[in-house]
Amino acid sequence: MIKDIRMPWEDRPKESSEVVWRYSGNPIIKRNPVKGIARIFNSAVVQYKDGFIGVFRAETTAILPHLRLGYSKDAINWEIADKPIDFIDESGKPWNPYYAYDPRLVLVDDVYYIIWCTNFYGPTIGLAKTTDFKTFTRLENPFLPFNRNGVLFPRKVNNEFLMLSRVSDNGHTPFGDIFLSASKDLAYWGKHRHVMTKGGSGWWQSLKIGGGPAPIEIDDGWLVLYHGVTNTCNGYVYSMGVAILDKEEPSKVLYRARDYVLTPEKEYETTGFVNNVIFPCATLVDEKTGKVAIYYGAADTYVALAFSTIDLLVEFAKNNNEKVGDDDSLGR
Ligand code: BMA
């Protein structure tokens, strides 16, 4: 976490008792934001120098997703680069994926890592690093295909990098749990552990779940926002949930809220290229005040912003667990 963070903020509306509330100016990135780009969504941002920088999922007018940088002074109004990020491999040769989507951007020990869904005989996790947002060095793919939703932890735990991921298929994956893997060098990954299963209590996450923004370190664990998906007669519906993982052994789920904290309700979430999608990829967190700004993709069409606080999210994860019927598995 960066000290002295500046971040966008709106207080919770007086009449609201929501755990997570939306920015009144949503969506912050609209359709056709740059020439040749139809939609930007599912994207990640960090504070950088005197402003903010982001890695954005940009879909061309031929519908091919790739990653672009974006720059902002206030983390709300974004200027998107006019070309894709150019990667090199570790020997310095140009290397660019055929497609790239759903990026996360995580700072670990002074290095920014981009984690995304890349193509390697089907979708799997791609990984690259940068320190200056000018040179982007692609590292080895952490996992075999098929895999999506790679989420790196913002610090090493017991001297190892940790990454959440979701084993998947080559299509719109009708299953999926969250797993954890560890690496000492970012080249070799192992010690794979199961973290959370789809399901829980209630149907909003009955089909599959996947990691969201980088876990947020709190006093007694890791606060995670994640997406949970249900299947309906009209297709999948993506909502956002909250859980707390053990600090030293993050494969252990300490708490997991029963209910979602955000589900598609606004028109920019219910109606778009893919209706009914809320897909969180990044947060900005103010350690001092506990304010959290959540960046999420809406309907595979827009970038939107919502707010909460560490206290509200923790309280909800811990206490929103009243038993419904006989199924109390909650993924444990
Ligand atoms: C998933 C990913 C996400 C997308 C979601 C809903 O499989 O492709 O990028 O937001 O489907 O379409």
Residues whose N, C-alpha, C, O or C-beta is under 5 A from the ligand:
A	BS01	BMA	D102 V274 V277 F279 D300
